Amino acid sequence: MCFSPKLTDAGHYSFVTAGKNFETQARGPEFWNLDPYQGLFTHVKGETRFVQRVITCARWTPDGSLLLCGTTSGDVLTFLNRRLQQLIPTTNAAVTHVVGPLPNGVYVASGGDGSLVPFSPDVSLPYARGDYRTPGVPDELRLTPAAELMYVA
């Protein structure tokens, strides 16, 4: 299961959970909203249309508009307003981390095979595609304050 929190403009806490459903083996993200002022806790399932994936990690874009979800299939799903927008092929193995954005707006997906693959949810944004390798699967991959990738084995 993965967890990705954000604070909404209305002062509500919003977060996403995703993982594996033991009946279908795949589950889309589930969006939760907590209104601490009224004591309301609501839940809405993400709309994945025909796409069935097991989500391994999730990350909001900095403005909170898009949710990026890595999957065991090696792709990244993007969600806007709880609806699947695009499926971006990234790695040849399960996506273990999604980090970014880098200063140029590009994100990086790490794969279970040690690959690091740059991608962009904005199809109009040019970036250098490439296949980069790490010595193994990172336990943690994140950006430093200087916007450099930090790999922790």
C-alpha positions, 0 to 999 in steps of 0.5 A: 500500500502507498500513501500520498497526502496533500492539504487542500485549499479548503483546509481539508486533508486529502490523501490517496491509498493504493495497493493490491486487491486480493480478488482482482490482483489490481486496484486503482487509487482510492481518494480520501478526504478528511474535513476536520471542521465538520468531522467528515471522512469521505472516500471515492475510487479513482476511475481507471477505465479499462486499465488494471494495474497494481500500484506500487507508489504514488506522488502528487505534482507540486501544485497538487493537480496530478497524481502520478502512480507507479505500477508493477507493470513498469508504467506510470499512470497519471490521474487528474480529478480522480480520472486516469489521464494517461499511461506512460511506459517507463521501466521494464520492471515494477516502478519502485519510486517516482521522484521530481520534478527536476528543475526542467520539469521532468520526473524520474521513475526507478524500476525494480531492475535498477533502471532510472527513466526520465519522463514527463506527464506534460507531453509538450515538455521536451526531455532527454530520454535515456536508460540509466542504471543503478547498482541495484534497486534503491531502498529510497530515491528522492530529490535533495534541496539542490534538486539532485537525485539521492540514491539510497541502497 
